Amino acid sequence: MSGDQPYAGHDGTVVLLLTLAGLVATPWLLVRGVRLLVRARAARAATAALGSAAALAWAAAVGMYTWGVLHLVLFDDQDRSRACNTAVGDRRLTGYDPSFIPLHFGCRTGDGHTVEAVIPSYINPAVTVLGVCALALTLAGFANARRKEEIS
């Protein structure tokens, strides 16, 4: 964000693209995870079970991030301003501090502090934990599949 636009928020095009991608990817990953789970149960295969768990964890992480982005879609400029004024209280609002990673819509105050508004506080910790779990499960699934190939 440049200094000449202190109240610039997130880029609307990126917000729209992230929303659409999340709304498509989340159900797709969820269906994929459930299908792999059914296949794993029928075949009693550990690799498919790890793949299922990884897909479901990715679905949860992407879904949680999309939920946070939806807050940006649902809040227009006036709603953001009201949320910031409520969050900063008696301090003077001097601008916004938006970011996509981590998902953040901060309200800068005259005393140099940034107060979070609009995005619920649980979004980033949940996305982080779910993303780490999904990555670990994905890597474990690849390692298990590779080990199976070496044995065969």
N, C-alpha and C positions, 0 to 999 in steps of 0.2 A: 504494500500500500504506500502510495506517495504521500508526502507531507501536505500537499495542497488539497487532499481529500480525506480529512480525518474521520469523516463519518461514512466512508465507503465500507460496504459489507462484503459478503462472499459474492463471487462472480455468479450471476444468475444462470448462465449457460452451464457452468460446471455443476452447480447445485441440481439443475434439471437432469443432466446426464447421469450424475451419481444416483439420483433418485430412481430414474428409469432402470439403470443397470442393477441396482439393489433389488428393485421390485421384480425383476426377471430372474436374477441369480439366486435369490433366497429360496423361492419355491422350487427352482430347478435342483439346487443342492439338496434340499429337503427330500424331494422325490427320489433323487439318486441315492441318498443315504438310506432311505427306507427300502428301496429295491435291493441294495447291496446287503442290507440286514436280513431280508427274506432269503436271499441267495446264500448268505453265510450260514443261516440257520439250517437250510435244507442240505447244504454240503458239509456243514460243520468245519468250515474253513476259517482259519485264523486271519489269513490275509484279507479275505472279504470282510470279516468283522472289523478289522482295523480300518479298512477303506470306508466302511459304513460309518464308523465313529468319527473318522476324519471329515467325511462329507457333512455329517450332522453338526460337527463343531464349526466347520466353515460356514454352514448355513446360519448358525446362531451368531457368529461374529459379523458376517455380512448383514444379517437382519438387524442386529443391534446398531451397527453404523448407519444403516439406512433409516432406522427409527430416529436417530439423531439428526440426520440430514432432513428428514420430513419436518422436523421442528423449524428448520430454516425456511422451508417452503410455506408452512402455515403462518409464519410471522411476517407481516408486511413491515414497511418502514415505520409506520406509526406504532405498531405492536412492539417492535424492537426498541424504539425510543422509550416507550412506556416501561418495558421490562428493564431497560438500563437505568432509567430514573428511579425505579423502585429498588433496584439492586444497589445503586450507589448511595441512596438515601440523601443525606444533607450535603454530601460532597458535590462539587461541580463536575459535570460530564464534559470531557474534552474530546472524545472521539471513540471509535470502535477499534477493536483489535481482533479481526477474524482470522481463523486458520482452518485448514482441512485436516491436517495431521499434526497433532491430535485435533479432533473436531472441537472447535472452540469459537465462541462468540463473546469476546470480552468487551467490557465497557471501561475505557480509560478515564481516570479522574484527574482533577487538577493537581493533586498531591503525588501523582506518579503511580498510583496503584491501579491494578486492573481487576475488575470484579466480573465473574462469570454470570452471564444471563442467557436466556433463550434455550441453550442446550442443557438438558438435565445432567447433574453432576455424576450420575452413575454410568453414563454412556462410555467414556474413555476407559475407566478401569475395567468395565465388562468386556469391551472390545479387545483390550490388551490381553486379559486372561483367556478369553475364548480364542483369540488369534494364536497365542502361544500354545494352548492345548491342541488346536487344529494343526499347527505346524509340527508339533511333536508327534501327533498321531499319524500325520502324513509321512514323516521321515521314518517312523517305526514300521509303517506299512510297506514302504519301499525297501527297507532293510530286510523285512521278513520275506518279501517276494524275491529279493536277490538271493537270500540264503536258500530259499526253496529251489531256485534255479541252479545253484551250485551243487545242491544235493542230488538233483535229478540227473 
